[in-house]
Structure formats: structure tokens, C-alpha cells
């Protein structure tokens, strides 16, 4: 699969967030979108995800040289972002069952395997609203990473994670980033993007 940006730009009112951005995202070539806070990384990721439309240019999604419409791309991707919420009234078991009823689980995995991978103790029937911020982030990450989708979009994936959590995340990415398009938005660089072999600086396309 391939995602192509062709002279893509986005503005709100009269202000350009980014402009004239052309780039190709490929599988097996994880890419870091880098830039300071407020530089437009999250906006670009939302454009790539098809959640907002570009103001100029085009985003194309290709699978085996056949174009996928932007209205259907949600079927091919999973997203983790700080503004994304879990259903906090659910227990962990309910959240896993709900999510994986919409997105297929990685082949060979069961919901029990997902639980084991999270490594939580004594969560029982505790609602997610009572989880720590780091636990919630782990749940968001494992839901996305273990979904069997060809595109994985991560916006500041290590937010709220301690060092052990960051190492856990990097281990997951080492195991599950192959054969996918992986795009990571980060201002921490090496801490979140150690596995990325390509990068794009959003600041190179700011407000021209």
C-alpha cells in the first residue's frame, strides 16, 4: 500500500498550516513527522487519515495500484492521538471486545493475548476511567498496534508513558511495524521514532 501527498496544503480561515507538501509514505519504511508543538503535525495526520479535507492538493491512497477513496480509507487504518478518547465507562474486557468487533485482530492473537501483552494486574471489573493516564495510553496503543490494518498512525504515542512504558511501546513497534505504513508525529524525536527510517519536517512547509 502507498499514501501519496501531492502539493497538499491546509489552512484555517486565512492562515496556512502547511502548503505545497508532496511526499510518499510506503510500507516497511516507517516515517516520523517532526516539528515543534503547534507546527501542524496533528493537522497533517488528520488530513492523511481522511478526517479533514486538504485545502489544496490531493491525498491518494493506493493498494496494488488501485485507488481507495478517502471515504473508505478508515477501513484500512488505526489511529492513536492525545485527543482520542477511550470509552471510560467500559471495563478493559468490554473495551477490547468493542474495538475488535470493528477492527480485525492480528492473526494468531486472542483477546487473552492482548491482556497478557498489556500486563495489567488486578484491573478486574474496574472501569477505564479509574485507570492511570499511563495505563490508558497503553490501552490506546495496543488497540491500534494489534489491529490488523495496513496503516498505523501515531500522534505523540509515548505521552503519559514512563520509561518502562516507552520501552514497551518500542518493543511493540519492533514486532508489529513490518508490512505496514507507519507514520509517527513527534517532537521528542529519538524517544518515539527510533524505529523510523524516514522523516518529514512539517516546518519545511509552514505558511509559505
N, C-alpha and C positions, 0 to 999 in steps of 0.2 A: 504494500500500500504506500501511497505518496500523498502528501499535502503540499500544494503549491500556492504561494502568495505571489500575486502579480501586481506590482505597483499599488499595493494595498495601503489605504490610509483611513484614519478615523478621526473625526472632530466632533466636539460637542459645542453647540451654538456656533461661535465663530473661531473657536480655539482648536487647532490641530493637536492631537495627542501624538500621533506619528503619521508619516506620509511617505509615499513612494517606496514602500518596503517590498522587496522581492526576495523570496527565499524558498528553498525546497527542503521539506522535512521527510526523512527516509527512515525505514525500519532498520534496526541494527546500528543506528547512528544517533544515539540519544543526544538531544540538544538542550543547552542551557540558554534561556533568555535572561540576560543580565541587565541590571540597571538599579539606580538608587530608588528609594521609596518615592512613589508618586510619579515615576517616569513613564508609566503606561504599560508596564509588563502585564498586569492583570487584564487591562482592556484588550491588549493584543491576544491574550489567551482566550478571552471570551469571544473575540472575533473568530479565532481558529476553531473554537468549539461550536460555532454557528449560533451562539446565544444572542449576539448582536451583529447587525449587518455592517460591513465597512461603508464608509462614506465614499471612498473612491477605490478603484481597482477591483480585484477579484480574489476569492479563495476557491481553489479547486481541490476536490478530493477524488483520487484515482485509485481503483483497485483492478489489477490486471488490465490496465489501460482503459477501463470503463469508468466514466464519471459518476460519482454519487452525488445526489442533490443535497444541498445544505439542510433541507427539511428532514432528511433521513440520516444525517451523519451521527445523530445522538445514539443510534443503534450500534455504532462502531467504537464508541469512546467511553471512558470513565474519567471523572474529574475530581480532584481534591483541591479545596481552596479555603482560606480563612473565613470567607463569608458563607460557606456551605454549612448547613446545619444538619445534625442528626435528629431523629425523632426521639426527643428526650423522655417521653413517657414510656417508650419501649424498654424492655429488658434487652440485654445483649442477644439472647437467643431470638427474640422477636425481631430485632434489627437485622440480624443475619438472614433469617428466613424471608423477611420482607425484601431486602435488597436483592438477594439471589433468586427471587421469583421474577425479577425484571432483567437482571444481567446474569449470563451463564457463569458458573463457577469453573475455574481452571480444571481441565481434565485430570482425573485421578485424585481430586480432592473432595473431601466431605466437609460438612459444617463442623464436625468434631475436629477435623484437621485445622480448620480456621481458628477454632477456640484454642487448640494447643499452640498454634503459632502466636496468638496474642499473649498467652502465658499469664492471664489474669488469675488471681486467686480469690475465692470467697465472694465472687460477684453474684452468684445465685440468681435471685429474682430482683436484684437491685435495679431500679430504673436508671437509664443512662444519665439522667440529669444529676445523679449523685456521683458520677464518675469524676475523677480529676481531669483537668484540661489535657494533661499528657495522655491519659487513657482514652479520652475522646479522640485525640489526634491519631492514636494507634488504630482505633476502630475505623476511622475515615480512611486511613491509608490501606489497611488490609482489605476493606471492601473494594477499593478501587484496584489495587495491585493484583488481587486474586480473581478479579472479574476477567473472563476470557474475551477480552476486546483487543483489537489490533492497535488502538490508540490510547495512550495513557497521558493525561495532562495533570501536572502537579504544580500548584502555586504555593510557594513557601512551605514545602512539605515538612520541614523539621520544626515549625513553630510549635511551642509548648513542649517540645521533647527535651529531656535531659541527655547527657552524653550517652548513656546506655540506650536510650530511645533512638538517638541518631545512628548509632552502630547497628541497631536492629533494622532500621529503615534501609541503611546502605546494604546490609546483608540481603534484605528482600529484593532490592533493585538488582543486585548481582545475580540473583537466581531467576528473576522474572521480567527482566527488561529485554531479553533477546526476542527477536522476531516481532518486535512491536515498534511503532513510532512512540517515542517517549520525549516529552517536552517539559522542562522544569523551569519555572520562573523563580529567580533567586537574587537577593542582594548579598548573600553570605558566601557566594562563590564555592570554594572548595568543600565547605562543610556539607552542602546539599547536592553538589553536582560532580562529585569525584568520579563518577562512572560515565559522565558525558564526554563524547568525543568531538562534539561540535558546539559552537556558541554563537549567539547573536546579541549584539549590544543595542538595546532599544534606543539608547541615547543617540545613536548614529542617525536615527530617523525622526528626531524630535522636531516638531513645529517649524519645518523649513518654510 
